[in-house]
Amino acid sequence: MAKPALKAALLSPQRSLGDHPLLVVGPSLGTSSILWNRVASLLGNDYDVVAWDLPGHGVSPAATETFDVAALAGAVVDLVDSIAPGEDFHYAGVSLGGAVGLQLGIKHGERLKSLSVQNSGAKISTPEAWLERAETVRAQGTPVMIQGSAQRWFAPGFMEREPEFSSRLLHSLRDADRFSYAFCCEALAAFDVRQELGSIQVPTQVIAGALDGVATPAMAEEVATGITAGGGTATAVTVEGISHLAPAEAPGHVADLMRSLMAWAESRAAAK
């Protein structure tokens, strides 16, 4: 299965890469690097923050053939090597981006310094639901998903409090390539790494939104438990009052959680 081509945006201040630890952040389905703007503004002075976009979303070109989540993880490593060859990195991802993070931990753990899996799980929804969505979007385009996604993505009241930011996120969905979006749905339909979690040895945090009906706090606990059962280090955290897009809904809290994880992972590595 071919690896899709991915492109990235630098969200931290323009400067030479390498003087700060590298943090790579990944999106949820239908969003773009915009999802990470607020967290990056809080972490960008201390980390080089690079956000990648899914195929056909944001700055990444549309996909021309099917791919799976493992191929996306391989494409992320290739992307990192194109900008910082061979460099180890911290990784954080939301929903599908979090699933990619789990695959990075399973298949490319030697490259990771830490892993923050947000609003995600080792298996998300059912294959039937994802395949049905893929068929719908291929036929009708991504705008058909806007109303349902708004309900899933944001806790009640968020869109009223943050109309401009929520609108920008929904515009990312509207502008996404329908066929690439469908390929992403099919990748999620086939994604199930519950039996492989024990192979993840990188320090991991799993963040859930208390109001998230897609990737529930119980799913976050399942991931953390699966990793620790294999001897790894993982903690699950539930953030109150948010739904499915933690970096958008609670950027300060998420940035603090990520900073603590990354600092701990760096100090642990330095002590070895």
Rosetta silent file (secondary structure, phi, psi, omega in degrees, C-alpha in Angstrom):
SEQUENCE: MAKPALKAALLSPQRSLGDHPLLVVGPSLGTSSILWNRVASLLGNDYDVVAWDLPGHGVSPAATETFDVAALAGAVVDLVDSIAPGEDFHYAGVSLGGAVGLQLGIKHGERLKSLSVQNSGAKISTPEAWLERAETVRAQGTPVMIQGSAQRWFAPGFMEREPEFSSRLLHSLRDADRFSYAFCCEALAAFDVRQELGSIQVPTQVIAGALDGVATPAMAEEVATGITAGGGTATAVTVEGISHLAPAEAPGHVADLMRSLMAWAESRAAAK
SCORE:     score description
SCORE:     0.000 S_00000001
   1 L     0.000  126.988 -174.049    0.000    0.000    0.000 S_00000001
   2 L   -71.388  147.283  174.249    1.526    3.306   -1.112 S_00000001
   3 L   -82.775  131.588  176.993    2.361    6.048    1.350 S_00000001
   4 L   -71.657  159.015  176.103    0.463    9.279    0.622 S_00000001
   5 L   -85.059  132.478  179.503    2.320   12.544    0.162 S_00000001
   6 L  -122.137  148.143  172.090    2.047   14.904    3.130 S_00000001
   7 L  -124.618  161.770 -173.083    2.984   18.536    3.580 S_00000001
   8 E  -133.533  163.198  174.427    3.454   20.494    6.775 S_00000001
   9 E  -124.064  137.584  174.706    3.271   23.991    8.204 S_00000001
  10 E   -83.901  119.002 -177.479    5.669   25.477   10.754 S_00000001
  11 L   -99.355  -13.414  175.751    3.541   26.893   13.565 S_00000001
  12 L   -89.523  171.846 -177.813    6.354   28.140   15.797 S_00000001
  13 L   -58.169  147.094  178.096    8.356   31.301   15.010 S_00000001
  14 L   -63.042  122.286  179.795   10.489   31.300   11.861 S_00000001
  15 L  -169.184  170.526  177.669   14.017   30.251   12.855 S_00000001
  16 L   -68.515  132.520  177.646   16.590   27.589   12.092 S_00000001
  17 L   -73.780  147.335  174.668   15.388   24.150   13.067 S_00000001
  18 L   117.853  -22.872  178.903   17.458   22.154   15.517 S_00000001
  19 L   -81.494  -16.629  178.391   18.024   24.555   18.394 S_00000001
  20 L  -124.756  153.132  176.176   14.738   23.502   20.014 S_00000001
  21 L   -58.531  146.292 -178.432   13.157   20.060   20.441 S_00000001
  22 E   -90.986  127.832  174.837   10.948   19.087   17.508 S_00000001
  23 E  -118.272  119.256  178.704    7.220   18.646   18.143 S_00000001
  24 E  -105.488  129.178 -176.754    5.161   17.178   15.298 S_00000001
  25 E  -123.107  142.067 -175.488    1.380   17.560   15.564 S_00000001
  26 E  -121.315  153.220 -171.495   -1.345   15.813   13.593 S_00000001
  27 L   -93.045  168.610  166.929   -4.964   16.703   12.772 S_00000001
  28 L   -89.524  163.490  179.396   -8.326   15.078   13.134 S_00000001
  29 L   -57.882  130.860  177.750  -10.274   14.087   10.038 S_00000001
  30 L    90.202  -10.240  178.484  -11.693   17.157    8.292 S_00000001
  31 L  -106.539 -174.023  179.020   -9.421   19.688   10.018 S_00000001
  32 L  -141.820 -167.428 -179.973   -6.021   21.132    9.178 S_00000001
  33 H   -60.156  -18.009  176.792   -3.027   22.637   10.950 S_00000001
  34 H   -53.434  -33.888 -179.336   -5.406   25.408   12.111 S_00000001
  35 H   -52.743  -31.594 -172.050   -6.473   22.985   14.851 S_00000001
  36 H  -101.103    2.582 -174.430   -3.064   23.429   16.516 S_00000001
  37 H   -56.347  -43.650 -173.815   -2.605   27.201   16.167 S_00000001
  38 H   -73.155  -40.943  176.700   -3.502   28.036   19.766 S_00000001
  39 H   -65.344  -40.795 -179.764   -1.439   25.290   21.381 S_00000001
  40 H   -62.750  -34.312  179.106    1.505   26.155   19.125 S_00000001
  41 H   -65.908  -25.047  179.574    1.344   29.784   20.239 S_00000001
  42 H   -88.464  -25.168 -176.831    1.816   28.553   23.821 S_00000001
  43 H  -108.359  -10.826 -168.825    4.594   26.047   23.080 S_00000001
  44 L   -67.781  -20.462  177.150    6.333   27.640   20.110 S_00000001
  45 L   -74.158  -22.053 -175.627    8.981   29.539   22.047 S_00000001
  46 L  -111.204  -14.618 -178.444   10.346   26.295   23.482 S_00000001
  47 L  -135.870  145.325  168.375    9.609   23.772   20.698 S_00000001
  48 E   -80.855  110.138 -173.535    9.787   23.750   16.928 S_00000001
  49 E  -101.054  115.793 -179.749    6.125   22.942   16.187 S_00000001
  50 E  -118.037  122.231 -178.923    5.454   21.350   12.807 S_00000001
  51 E  -107.589  128.060  176.715    1.864   20.468   11.869 S_00000001
  52 E  -100.910  152.385  178.864    1.129   18.031    9.052 S_00000001
  53 L  -108.570  145.186  175.330   -2.089   17.912    7.063 S_00000001
  54 L   -64.155  157.531  176.394   -4.006   14.827    5.975 S_00000001
  55 L   -53.552  132.965  178.275   -4.133   14.037    2.245 S_00000001
  56 L    73.817    7.130  177.970   -6.424   16.477    0.471 S_00000001
  57 L  -118.439  147.090  175.055   -6.678   18.684    3.575 S_00000001
  58 L    54.858 -124.960 -176.670   -4.915   21.986    4.190 S_00000001
  59 L   -95.031   -4.297 -178.438   -1.635   22.119    2.258 S_00000001
  60 L   -80.518  140.998  179.398   -1.296   18.374    1.555 S_00000001
  61 L   -68.864  157.217  178.971   -2.065   17.170   -1.974 S_00000001
  62 L   -65.001  148.763  175.998   -5.056   14.964   -2.650 S_00000001
  63 L   -82.338  148.217  179.343   -4.571   11.208   -2.500 S_00000001
  64 L  -111.149   -6.694  179.446   -4.944    9.182   -5.678 S_00000001
  65 L  -153.219  166.851 -175.881   -5.177    5.733   -4.119 S_00000001
  66 L   -66.924  154.517  177.182   -6.136    3.998   -0.901 S_00000001
  67 L  -149.738  165.415  175.570   -3.865    3.980    2.161 S_00000001
  68 L  -117.599  177.536 -176.246   -4.029    2.760    5.752 S_00000001
  69 H   -66.451  -34.189  176.973   -3.118    4.375    9.060 S_00000001
  70 H   -62.723  -37.115  177.583    0.260    2.631    9.112 S_00000001
  71 H   -67.077  -37.479  174.765    1.052    4.216    5.738 S_00000001
  72 H   -61.343  -42.078  178.680    0.143    7.630    7.136 S_00000001
  73 H   -62.084  -42.612  176.918    2.555    7.014   10.022 S_00000001
  74 H   -62.500  -37.290  178.925    5.303    6.102    7.558 S_00000001
  75 H   -67.520  -33.643  176.159    4.540    9.246    5.584 S_00000001
  76 H   -64.755  -43.066  177.528    4.913   11.337    8.752 S_00000001
  77 H   -61.709  -43.132  177.474    8.371    9.856    9.344 S_00000001
  78 H   -60.358  -40.238  179.504    9.294   10.622    5.720 S_00000001
  79 H   -63.360  -45.860  177.588    8.058   14.178    6.198 S_00000001
  80 H   -59.115  -43.171 -178.762   10.162   14.620    9.332 S_00000001
  81 H   -66.836  -22.410  177.950   13.202   13.252    7.497 S_00000001
  82 H   -76.462  -21.971 -178.665   12.640   15.777    4.707 S_00000001
  83 H  -112.612  -25.456 -179.913   12.962   18.692    7.146 S_00000001
  84 L  -148.050   77.186 -170.864   15.126   17.240    9.962 S_00000001
  85 L   -53.689  123.721  174.726   16.803   14.044    8.703 S_00000001
  86 L    74.835    1.045 -174.387   16.960   11.310   11.309 S_00000001
  87 L   -76.000  138.716  171.582   15.831   13.567   14.151 S_00000001
  88 L   -75.320  155.058 -175.124   13.812   12.155   17.027 S_00000001
  89 E  -150.529  154.290  167.514   10.629   14.049   17.823 S_00000001
  90 E   -80.875  149.289 -179.943    7.734   14.495   20.194 S_00000001
  91 E  -135.550  138.644  172.167    4.369   13.722   18.632 S_00000001
  92 E  -137.531  138.538  179.810    0.803   14.755   19.404 S_00000001
  93 E  -149.698  151.203 -177.330   -2.273   13.964   17.327 S_00000001
  94 E  -110.647  131.931  174.036   -6.046   14.277   17.518 S_00000001
  95 L    55.413 -113.358  177.198   -8.524   11.542   16.476 S_00000001
  96 H   -59.607  -37.909  175.359   -7.126   10.169   13.171 S_00000001
  97 H   -62.822  -32.105  174.793   -3.923   12.072   13.977 S_00000001
  98 H   -71.491  -37.468  175.048   -3.894   10.271   17.331 S_00000001
  99 H   -61.650  -39.954  174.968   -4.382    6.929   15.602 S_00000001
 100 H   -60.903  -38.934  177.217   -1.342    7.799   13.488 S_00000001
 101 H   -60.355  -41.927  176.918    0.494    8.483   16.749 S_00000001
 102 H   -62.079  -41.323  177.628   -0.315    4.994   18.014 S_00000001
 103 H   -66.080  -35.441  174.780    1.023    3.541   14.770 S_00000001
 104 H   -61.772  -43.117  178.835    4.162    5.647   15.163 S_00000001
 105 H   -63.538  -35.091 -178.493    4.598    4.201   18.654 S_00000001
 106 H   -78.034  -45.769 -171.140    4.091    0.667   17.365 S_00000001
 107 H   -98.989  -25.559 -173.136    6.097    0.842   14.122 S_00000001
 108 L  -134.156   34.084 -174.992    8.535    3.746   14.620 S_00000001
 109 H   -58.260  -26.501 -178.617    8.930    3.994   18.379 S_00000001
 110 H   -67.805  -15.898 -179.888   12.674    4.498   18.117 S_00000001
 111 H   -93.290  -14.359 -174.431   12.019    7.928   16.557 S_00000001
 112 E   -92.474  140.060  170.743    9.630    9.181   19.232 S_00000001
 113 E   -92.978  -37.849  177.141   10.554   11.061   22.385 S_00000001
 114 E  -156.990  164.612 -176.331    6.977   11.208   23.666 S_00000001
 115 E  -139.090  121.754  175.609    3.460   10.554   22.436 S_00000001
 116 E  -114.719  109.119 -177.651    0.289   12.541   23.196 S_00000001
 117 E  -101.413  118.235 -170.737   -2.812   10.775   21.873 S_00000001
 118 E  -122.030  131.682  176.623   -5.834   13.077   21.994 S_00000001
 119 L    50.613   49.344 -174.248   -9.533   12.319   21.393 S_00000001
 120 L  -144.675 -171.422  179.271   -8.642    8.996   19.847 S_00000001
 121 L  -167.889  172.213  178.050   -8.533    5.273   20.486 S_00000001
 122 L   -75.867  -17.699  172.235   -7.041    1.970   19.403 S_00000001
 123 L  -151.889  129.390 -174.625  -10.234    1.390   17.426 S_00000001
 124 L  -118.171  120.828  178.833  -12.654    4.208   16.614 S_00000001
 125 L    59.371 -155.370 -177.095  -16.317    3.545   15.824 S_00000001
 126 L  -117.911  152.714  175.665  -17.198    0.616   13.512 S_00000001
 127 H   -55.119  -40.374 -177.214  -15.981   -0.334   10.046 S_00000001
 128 H   -61.279  -42.571 -179.202  -19.561   -0.135    8.778 S_00000001
 129 H   -64.715  -41.768  179.455  -20.006    3.444    9.975 S_00000001
 130 H   -68.168  -39.817 -179.810  -16.747    4.607    8.360 S_00000001
 131 H   -68.171  -36.014  176.010  -17.471    2.873    5.073 S_00000001
 132 H   -64.862  -41.946  178.391  -20.940    4.391    4.974 S_00000001
 133 H   -64.232  -42.050  178.380  -19.462    7.839    5.582 S_00000001
 134 H   -57.042  -44.481 -179.541  -16.873    7.290    2.841 S_00000001
 135 H   -64.603  -41.920 -179.863  -19.626    6.430    0.373 S_00000001
 136 H   -62.358  -46.509 -176.281  -21.704    9.457    1.385 S_00000001
 137 H   -70.524  -37.133  175.587  -18.824   11.919    1.036 S_00000001
 138 H   -58.747  -38.876 -175.857  -17.697   10.498   -2.299 S_00000001
 139 H   -80.463  -37.344 -169.076  -21.195   11.026   -3.631 S_00000001
 140 H  -116.259   -9.844 -179.478  -22.110   14.344   -2.009 S_00000001
 141 L    89.597  166.096 -176.120  -18.842   16.047   -1.029 S_00000001
 142 H   -70.078  -25.710  178.437  -17.487   17.126    2.339 S_00000001
 143 H   -57.557  -23.944  179.291  -20.042   19.920    2.967 S_00000001
 144 H   -64.001  -18.050 -176.794  -22.570   17.188    3.751 S_00000001
 145 H   -92.247   -7.027 -169.079  -20.536   16.488    6.913 S_00000001
 146 H   -62.769  -48.583 -176.351  -20.498   20.028    8.320 S_00000001
 147 H   -62.985  -47.621 -179.912  -23.595   19.908   10.518 S_00000001
 148 H   -65.484  -38.853  179.985  -22.816   16.518   12.049 S_00000001
 149 H   -66.347  -39.626  178.104  -19.142   17.353   12.528 S_00000001
 150 H   -59.199  -38.475  179.267  -19.968   20.601   14.304 S_00000001
 151 H   -69.914  -36.386 -178.973  -22.084   18.631   16.763 S_00000001
 152 H   -78.097  -38.784 -171.346  -19.352   16.037   17.323 S_00000001
 153 H   -71.599  -41.242 -165.924  -16.379   18.354   17.420 S_00000001
 154 L  -115.942  140.409  172.813  -17.449   21.045   19.861 S_00000001
 155 L   -68.088  155.344  178.446  -18.971   21.067   23.318 S_00000001
 156 L   -53.440  133.025  178.312  -22.220   23.016   23.690 S_00000001
 157 L    94.266  -17.458 -175.671  -21.593   26.751   23.648 S_00000001
 158 H   -65.239  -44.733 -177.002  -18.135   26.641   22.021 S_00000001
 159 H   -64.513  -31.728  177.221  -19.281   27.833   18.596 S_00000001
 160 H   -72.360  -37.732  179.329  -21.113   30.755   20.199 S_00000001
 161 H   -75.071  -33.907 -173.779  -18.059   31.720   22.273 S_00000001
 162 L  -127.795   62.924 -174.523  -15.568   31.183   19.444 S_00000001
 163 H   -64.120  -38.402 -177.324  -17.442   31.814   16.172 S_00000001
 164 H   -69.420  -46.276 -177.194  -14.403   32.786   14.102 S_00000001
 165 H   -67.601  -44.127  179.100  -12.192   29.893   15.187 S_00000001
 166 H   -64.276  -35.816  177.451  -14.913   27.248   14.891 S_00000001
 167 H   -64.645  -40.288  178.079  -15.823   28.641   11.458 S_00000001
 168 H   -62.485  -39.934  178.570  -12.208   28.322   10.281 S_00000001
 169 H   -65.803  -42.995  179.688  -12.151   24.694   11.375 S_00000001
 170 H   -68.629  -29.753  174.184  -15.420   23.928    9.604 S_00000001
 171 H   -66.609  -33.183  174.935  -14.117   25.657    6.471 S_00000001
 172 H   -59.724  -40.891  177.333  -11.191   23.212    6.531 S_00000001
 173 H   -65.783  -47.283 -179.639  -13.746   20.426    6.329 S_00000001
 174 H   -58.454  -37.451 -174.595  -15.713   22.134    3.566 S_00000001
 175 H   -87.310   -5.665 -178.365  -12.553   22.658    1.509 S_00000001
 176 L   -68.608  146.660  176.637  -11.159   19.113    1.942 S_00000001
 177 L   -66.603  126.189 -173.996  -10.948   16.876   -1.117 S_00000001
 178 H   -62.057  -37.738 -176.098  -13.919   14.499   -1.012 S_00000001
 179 H   -73.532  -38.974  176.115  -12.012   11.496   -2.313 S_00000001
 180 H   -64.520  -41.449  176.746   -9.102   11.955    0.108 S_00000001
 181 H   -58.839  -43.282  179.096  -11.586   12.323    2.961 S_00000001
 182 H   -63.966  -39.793  176.864  -13.205    9.057    1.873 S_00000001
 183 H   -61.164  -39.017  177.589   -9.822    7.322    1.780 S_00000001
 184 H   -62.617  -41.971  177.275   -9.244    8.519    5.364 S_00000001
 185 H   -59.403  -42.400 -179.506  -12.611    7.034    6.383 S_00000001
 186 H   -68.156  -33.597  174.993  -11.620    3.716    4.841 S_00000001
 187 H   -64.383  -41.134  178.073   -8.295    3.800    6.671 S_00000001
 188 H   -68.438  -32.130  177.789  -10.177    4.283    9.950 S_00000001
 189 H   -60.599  -33.609 -177.063  -12.544    1.439    9.050 S_00000001
 190 L   -93.841   -2.348 -172.519   -9.561   -0.914    8.970 S_00000001
 191 L   -84.935  122.846  175.358   -7.792    0.540   11.997 S_00000001
 192 L  -161.164  102.138 -177.650   -7.625   -1.644   15.113 S_00000001
 193 L  -114.944   24.705 -176.714   -4.386   -1.826   17.134 S_00000001
 194 H   -59.097  -34.047 -178.785   -5.839   -2.983   20.438 S_00000001
 195 H   -82.491   -6.290 -176.452   -3.672   -6.100   20.401 S_00000001
 196 H  -108.769   -2.186 -175.830   -0.504   -4.115   19.600 S_00000001
 197 H   -59.389  -33.675 -177.584   -0.656   -1.452   22.317 S_00000001
 198 H   -63.840  -13.824  179.258    1.714   -3.405   24.557 S_00000001
 199 H   -85.080   -7.750 -179.328    4.552   -2.820   22.090 S_00000001
 200 L   -81.014  119.720 -177.218    4.502    0.958   22.684 S_00000001
 201 L  -114.545   -4.349  179.558    7.379    1.869   24.984 S_00000001
 202 L   -77.705  143.504  177.540    7.565    5.641   24.474 S_00000001
 203 L   -56.028  127.197 -170.415    6.189    7.821   27.314 S_00000001
 204 E  -131.241  140.269  167.086    2.521    8.360   26.430 S_00000001
 205 E  -121.479  145.180  179.927   -0.408   10.453   27.590 S_00000001
 206 E  -123.519  113.233 -174.516   -3.945    9.840   26.368 S_00000001
 207 E  -103.873  129.639  177.680   -6.239   12.870   26.575 S_00000001
 208 E  -122.357  151.804  171.422  -10.017   12.542   26.368 S_00000001
 209 E   -93.362  134.379 -177.374  -12.820   15.073   26.408 S_00000001
 210 L   -60.560  -26.912 -176.848  -15.459   14.414   29.038 S_00000001
 211 L  -104.253   11.893 -177.039  -18.183   15.225   26.478 S_00000001
 212 L   -80.400  115.374  177.921  -16.606   13.373   23.539 S_00000001
 213 L   -90.796   -6.668 -179.800  -19.005   10.797   22.150 S_00000001
 214 L   -90.455  -54.879  178.814  -16.593    9.683   19.400 S_00000001
 215 L  -119.961   94.299 -169.121  -13.454    8.877   21.410 S_00000001
 216 L   -78.388  162.376  173.169  -14.687    8.445   24.958 S_00000001
 217 H   -55.091  -34.003  177.760  -12.725    8.612   28.222 S_00000001
 218 H   -63.549  -35.457  177.152  -13.174    4.832   28.454 S_00000001
 219 H   -67.956  -36.579  176.108  -11.344    4.467   25.130 S_00000001
 220 H   -64.089  -43.257  176.733   -8.503    6.607   26.469 S_00000001
 221 H   -61.180  -39.173  179.196   -8.272    4.374   29.540 S_00000001
 222 H   -60.763  -42.538  179.174   -8.198    1.311   27.267 S_00000001
 223 H   -64.472  -48.838 -179.027   -5.215    2.713   25.376 S_00000001
 224 H   -61.211  -42.129  179.140   -3.295    3.622   28.530 S_00000001
 225 H   -64.303  -40.698  179.234   -4.028    0.232   30.103 S_00000001
 226 H   -63.723  -37.119  179.146   -2.924   -1.592   26.962 S_00000001
 227 H   -71.273  -45.785 -178.232    0.381    0.260   26.901 S_00000001
 228 H   -67.552  -28.739  177.766    1.144   -0.226   30.593 S_00000001
 229 H   -63.580  -25.502  177.839    0.265   -3.932   30.321 S_00000001
 230 L   -92.196    7.560  179.040    3.213   -4.262   27.954 S_00000001
 231 L    94.580    1.755  178.728    5.574   -2.521   30.370 S_00000001
 232 L   -82.050  176.728  179.722    5.236    0.944   28.864 S_00000001
 233 L  -112.993  118.459 -179.300    4.463    4.210   30.641 S_00000001
 234 E  -151.344  144.557  175.437    1.081    5.777   29.913 S_00000001
 235 E  -131.296  146.382  175.480   -1.508    7.901   31.680 S_00000001
 236 E  -108.650  136.690 -178.712   -5.078    8.775   30.701 S_00000001
 237 E  -130.325  131.525  174.710   -6.466   12.235   31.419 S_00000001
 238 E  -106.001  125.876  178.922  -10.056   13.429   30.993 S_00000001
 239 E   -98.365  122.459 -177.236  -10.545   17.146   30.373 S_00000001
 240 L   -71.877  148.161  170.304  -13.886   18.417   31.608 S_00000001
 241 L    80.308    5.539 -179.966  -16.191   20.517   29.469 S_00000001
 242 L  -124.055  163.773  179.946  -14.787   19.654   26.041 S_00000001
 243 L  -109.493 -111.154 -163.295  -15.739   17.335   23.235 S_00000001
 244 L  -103.162   -4.755 -178.443  -13.652   16.029   20.300 S_00000001
 245 L  -126.020   75.624 -173.687  -11.052   18.726   19.518 S_00000001
 246 H   -54.317  -44.508 -177.655   -9.006   19.215   22.674 S_00000001
 247 H   -64.861  -26.469  178.197   -6.356   21.592   21.224 S_00000001
 248 H   -82.581  -41.139 -171.898   -9.097   23.923   19.971 S_00000001
 249 H   -83.550  -31.966 -177.295  -11.399   23.739   22.973 S_00000001
 250 L  -138.855   61.282 -173.094   -8.864   23.739   25.822 S_00000001
 251 H   -61.627  -38.397 -179.623   -5.539   24.954   24.398 S_00000001
 252 H   -65.421  -45.139  179.505   -4.085   26.107   27.706 S_00000001
 253 H   -64.868  -44.227 -179.622   -4.844   22.864   29.503 S_00000001
 254 H   -65.177  -42.588  178.507   -3.627   20.755   26.578 S_00000001
 255 H   -60.988  -40.712  178.092   -0.426   22.778   26.226 S_00000001
 256 H   -63.721  -44.024  178.597    0.289   22.330   29.949 S_00000001
 257 H   -62.066  -44.467 -179.881   -0.286   18.579   29.735 S_00000001
 258 H   -66.403  -41.321 -179.696    1.940   18.273   26.683 S_00000001
 259 H   -61.927  -41.942  178.961    4.673   20.433   28.178 S_00000001
 260 H   -62.504  -44.828  179.012    4.752   18.282   31.313 S_00000001
 261 H   -62.059  -48.397 -175.922    4.976   15.082   29.285 S_00000001
 262 H   -65.873  -39.790  178.350    7.681   16.388   26.967 S_00000001
 263 H   -64.807  -41.107  178.562    9.780   17.821   29.794 S_00000001
 264 H   -64.518  -43.038 -179.881    9.537   14.557   31.718 S_00000001
 265 H   -64.321  -40.423  178.991   10.480   12.523   28.643 S_00000001
 266 H   -65.082  -42.602 -178.901   13.446   14.790   27.921 S_00000001
 267 H   -68.446  -37.011  177.916   14.707   14.602   31.512 S_00000001
 268 H   -64.548  -41.644  179.683   14.277   10.817   31.573 S_00000001
 269 H   -66.734  -38.536 -178.449   16.241   10.476   28.333 S_00000001
 270 H   -67.938  -26.853 -177.692   19.002   12.776   29.631 S_00000001
 271 H   -79.865  -13.767 -177.055   19.327   10.653   32.784 S_00000001
 272 L   -76.775    0.000    0.000   20.003    7.450   30.849 S_00000001
